[in-house]
Amino acid sequence: MTAQTPVLSTADQQPKTAQDFLQRAWKAHVHKNYIRAVGDFRKAMSIEPQSAEACFGLGLSLKMMGKPNDALAAYQKTIQLLDQGSLNDNPARAAMLRRLAQAHASQLAVAAN
């Protein structure tokens, strides 16, 4: 039996696509590296501006960094992108993301008052 070298995804090596940056951003977010997550979510959005998933992830990381106004703007943008058809190919995922973005936005709005 030979030892196998772990296969690293492209995102682990050097991200190039929006999906690569999105994958790496979620990994950073899970490991509480919010600064890197924010940078990678923003990079994913610069490559794919209509990515509601990247925008939502940006909101989560900004919220965890204690930036509620920026997080609220990201959640509102997520809803806007979904209204414009982001994730139309996956209506269940779009509906779930919309509910989550609305809930987080409402929570931040209540906390601001």
C-alpha positions in Angstrom: 0.0 0.0 0.0 1.4 3.4 -1.0 0.8 6.6 0.8 -1.3 9.0 -1.2 -0.5 12.7 -1.4 -3.6 14.7 -0.4 -5.2 16.4 -3.4 -5.6 20.1 -2.9 -8.3 22.0 -4.6 -7.3 24.9 -6.8 -8.6 27.2 -4.2 -6.2 25.8 -1.6 -3.3 26.3 -4.0 -3.9 29.7 -5.7 -7.5 30.8 -6.3 -8.3 32.0 -9.8 -12.1 31.8 -10.2 -14.9 33.3 -8.2 -15.8 29.8 -7.0 -12.2 29.2 -5.8 -12.3 32.5 -3.8 -15.7 31.7 -2.5 -14.5 28.2 -1.3 -11.5 29.7 0.4 -13.6 32.5 1.9 -15.9 30.0 3.5 -13.0 28.0 4.9 -11.5 31.2 6.4 -14.9 32.2 7.8 -15.3 28.7 9.5 -11.9 29.1 11.0 -12.7 32.6 12.3 -10.2 34.3 10.0 -12.7 37.0 9.1 -10.2 39.4 7.6 -9.2 36.8 5.0 -12.8 35.8 4.5 -13.8 39.4 3.8 -11.0 39.8 1.3 -11.8 36.5 -0.5 -15.6 37.2 -0.6 -14.9 40.6 -2.1 -12.5 39.1 -4.6 -15.2 36.5 -5.6 -17.6 39.4 -6.0 -15.2 41.4 -8.2 -14.9 38.4 -10.5 -18.7 37.5 -10.4 -20.6 40.7 -9.3 -23.9 38.9 -9.3 -22.9 36.3 -6.7 -25.5 36.5 -3.9 -23.6 33.7 -2.1 -20.4 35.8 -1.9 -22.3 38.9 -0.9 -24.1 36.9 1.9 -20.8 35.4 3.1 -19.4 38.9 3.1 -22.2 40.1 5.4 -21.6 37.2 7.8 -17.9 37.9 8.1 -18.4 41.6 8.5 -21.0 41.0 11.2 -18.6 38.8 13.1 -15.9 41.5 12.8 -18.3 44.0 14.6 -19.1 46.0 11.5 -22.9 46.0 11.6 -23.5 48.8 9.1 -21.3 47.2 6.4 -22.9 43.8 7.2 -26.4 45.3 6.8 -25.4 46.7 3.4 -24.1 43.3 2.3 -27.3 41.6 3.4 -29.4 44.2 1.6 -27.3 43.8 -1.6 -27.7 40.0 -1.3 -31.5 40.5 -1.4 -31.2 42.9 -4.3 -29.1 40.4 -6.2 -31.6 37.6 -5.6 -34.4 40.0 -6.8 -32.3 40.5 -10.0 -32.2 36.7 -10.6 -29.1 35.5 -8.9 -29.5 31.8 -8.2 -32.6 31.5 -10.4 -31.3 28.1 -11.4 -31.7 26.9 -7.8 -35.0 28.4 -6.4 -34.8 26.5 -3.1 -31.3 27.8 -2.4 -32.3 31.3 -3.5 -35.3 31.2 -1.1 -33.2 29.9 1.8 -30.5 32.6 1.2 -33.2 35.3 1.0 -34.7 34.2 4.3 -31.3 34.2 6.0 -30.3 37.6 4.6 -33.6 39.1 5.7 -33.3 37.6 9.2 -29.7 38.9 9.6 -30.7 42.3 8.2 -33.7 42.6 10.5 -31.6 41.6 13.5 -29.0 44.3 12.7 -31.7 46.9 12.1 -33.3 46.2 15.5 -30.0 46.3 17.2 -29.2 49.7 15.7 -32.4 51.2 17.2 
